[in-house]
Amino acid sequence: MRDPRDIIIAPVISEKSYDQLEENVYVFKVNTSASKPEIRRAVETIFEVTVTKVNTLNRKGKVRRNRRSNTVGKRADTKRAIVTLAEGDSIKIFET
């Protein structure tokens, strides 16, 4: 069993993720090998909330060109978890 802090990497800070906070939906960047049950346990353990639903999506890293040396590099592939919490629960780190 992995440490929950190895599964959840960082919250996603974007306009879309902030709009979803009103619907009790939070978005996290997670380890690419993490499964939905692992993500559920990690969020429940770290933030002491009840998770009702977990959706995941894999994002391919962009290919970027270096203009100076004319080489091509690639950003890392990432995985995001869209987590829905039970009614009445919230995560304080997102609130201002």
Beta strands, then each sheet from edge to edge (+ up, - down):
strand 1: 8-11
strand 2: 25-30
strand 3: 51-59
strand 4: 63-66
strand 5: 71-74
strand 6: 78-85
sheet 1: 1+ 2- 6+ 3-
sheet 2: 4+ 5-
end
